[in-house]
Structure formats: structure tokens, C-alpha cells
Amino acid sequence: MTEPRIENPAIPSDLAATPENPTEVSALTTCVENLDLPRIDRHIFLCADQTKPKCCSTEAGLEAWDYLKRRLKELQLDRTTEDRPTCIFRTKANCLRVCMQGPILVVYPDGVWYRAATPPVIERIVREHLLGGRVVEEYAFLRHPLTGEIEPSESNIASPVENTEIPIVQSATPSQS
């Protein structure tokens, strides 16, 4: 009897391991290592190539994306080096839901959101923020760092709720007749 596939929604089905063939996991592990994923220091998301362009034209978004990819590669920020044990990852987002003054770019874990991320602005973000550690204030419109810790304050501490039942919502399923 063949054992069932091991399901993990984070791993595409063609990479998921089966009990008979664990080499699929080693292929995924190799991919993770080749991309330097464990050594990512920052992750940049750029709103580009939107299905329905709202914050900027498709051309402006793609020009910004191509510039970002090229600069990170030219400066070797997209991979680790002997001098720098960390790297910067970048992801092209279809939409970051800030549908104005784009392209929109966000740097995590810093949580700095930038507007009007055209190639000249991206150059400043690379030089001043990523390399220099200084936010480009004139284009930053929000700072919300992902620190992993929430400092207690009156506004973010929920008051205890006793004996509250949360209803279970079941999804509609077609009748089996």
C-alpha cells in the first residue's frame, strides 16, 4: 500500500516530500540555501506590474522593478559576500493596496513605506536607507517596524473578556445528494 503524500501548504505539491522519496525535500532545501533565504536581513516589496494599475502606470512600476533588481545585483546586496553575511531580498507585489502616489515600496523588517519609488528615489533608498541606515524622509509616509515584540501601552492592551463565546462559522458546502 502506498503511503499518502505529506501535505504542507507552504511547499508546492511538486516539491512536497513523499515517504518513499524524501529527496524532494533536499531539493527544496538546496533552493532555500541557493537563495540565501536564512541570511535575509531585509525584504523589499515593490508594487509593480499591477493587474489593474492604480498607484502608477504599468510602465512606471516595471521600470522601478527593473531598476531595483539591477541595483541590488550590481551592488551585490542580493546575496551574501565574504564582507557581508546577510542579503536583501526583493519581491514584486501585484498591489500593496496604497493606490496613490506610486510605485509604493516597503522595506521590512524596518516597516518603512515609501511613495513615488521611481528609479531616482529607489537609488536614494538604496544608498541612504539600505546602505546608510537613514530613512529617506521626504518619500517615507509610514514607519511600522516588525520588531517581533509589542511594547505594552494603554492603546494596545485588550481588556479581558469573560464568558464570551465566539460563534463558529461554517463554510457553505454543496449538499451531497
LINMO-V311501 format. One record per pair of residues at least 12 apart in sequence whose C-alpha atoms are under 10 Angstrom apart, sorted by the first residue. I is the first residue (numbers start at 1). J is the second residue. Records with the same first field share a line. If there is no record, write none. Layout:
I=J / J
//
This chain:
2=18 / 19 / 20
3=18 / 19 / 20
4=18 / 19 / 20
5=17 / 18 / 19 / 20 / 21
6=18 / 19
11=25 / 28
12=28
15=27 / 28
16=28
34=79
35=78 / 79 / 80 / 87 / 89
36=78 / 79 / 80 / 85 / 86 / 87 / 88 / 89
37=79 / 86 / 87 / 88 / 89
38=86 / 87
39=79 / 80 / 85 / 86 / 87 / 88 / 89
40=78 / 79 / 80 / 85 / 86 / 87 / 88 / 89 / 90
41=85 / 86 / 87 / 88 / 89 / 108 / 109 / 110
42=86 / 87 / 88 / 89 / 90 / 107 / 108 / 109 / 110 / 111 / 130
43=87 / 88 / 89 / 90 / 91 / 106 / 107 / 108 / 109 / 110 / 111
44=68 / 88 / 89 / 90 / 91 / 92 / 93 / 105 / 106 / 107 / 108 / 109 / 110 / 111 / 112 / 113
45=65 / 89 / 90 / 91 / 92 / 93 / 94 / 95 / 96 / 104 / 105 / 106 / 107 / 108 / 113
46=61 / 62 / 64 / 65 / 68 / 90 / 91 / 92 / 93 / 94 / 95 / 96 / 102 / 103 / 104 / 105 / 106 / 107 / 113 / 114 / 117
47=61 / 62 / 64 / 65 / 91 / 92 / 93 / 94 / 95 / 96 / 97 / 98 / 99 / 102 / 103 / 104 / 105 / 106 / 117
48=60 / 61 / 62 / 63 / 64 / 65 / 66 / 91 / 92 / 93 / 94 / 95 / 96 / 102 / 103 / 104 / 105
49=61 / 62 / 63 / 64 / 65 / 92 / 93 / 94 / 95 / 103
50=62 / 92 / 93 / 94 / 95 / 96
51=94 / 95
52=94 / 95
53=94 / 95 / 99 / 100 / 102 / 103
54=95 / 97 / 98 / 99 / 100 / 101 / 102 / 103
55=95 / 96 / 97 / 98 / 99 / 100 / 101 / 102 / 103 / 104 / 115 / 116
56=99 / 100 / 101 / 102 / 103 / 104 / 116 / 117
57=102 / 103
58=103
60=102 / 103 / 116 / 117 / 118 / 119
61=92 / 94 / 102 / 103 / 104 / 116 / 117 / 118 / 119
62=92 / 103 / 118
63=103 / 118 / 119
64=102 / 103 / 104 / 105 / 116 / 117 / 118 / 119 / 120 / 121 / 122
65=90 / 91 / 92 / 93 / 103 / 105 / 117 / 118 / 119 / 122
66=92 / 119
67=118 / 119 / 120 / 122 / 123
68=90 / 92 / 117 / 118 / 119 / 122 / 123 / 125 / 126
69=89 / 90 / 91 / 92
71=119 / 122 / 123 / 126
72=87 / 88 / 89 / 90 / 123 / 126
73=88
75=126
76=88
77=89 / 126 / 130 / 131
78=90
88=107 / 108 / 130
89=107 / 108
90=106 / 107
91=105
92=105
93=105
98=113 / 115
100=115 / 116
101=114 / 115 / 116 / 117 / 139
102=114 / 115 / 116 / 117 / 118
103=115 / 116 / 117 / 118
104=116 / 117 / 118 / 139 / 140
105=117 / 118 / 122 / 125 / 139 / 140
106=140 / 142 / 143
107=125 / 129 / 130 / 143 / 144 / 145
108=144 / 145 / 146 / 147
109=144 / 145 / 146 / 147 / 148
110=129 / 135 / 143 / 144 / 145 / 146 / 147
111=142 / 143 / 144 / 145 / 146 / 147
112=129 / 135 / 136 / 137 / 139 / 140 / 141 / 142 / 143 / 144 / 145 / 146
113=135 / 139 / 140 / 141 / 142 / 143 / 144 / 145
114=135 / 136 / 137 / 138 / 139 / 140 / 141 / 142 / 143
115=138 / 139 / 140 / 141 / 142
116=139 / 140
117=139 / 140
121=136 / 138 / 139
122=136
124=136 / 139
125=137 / 139 / 140
//
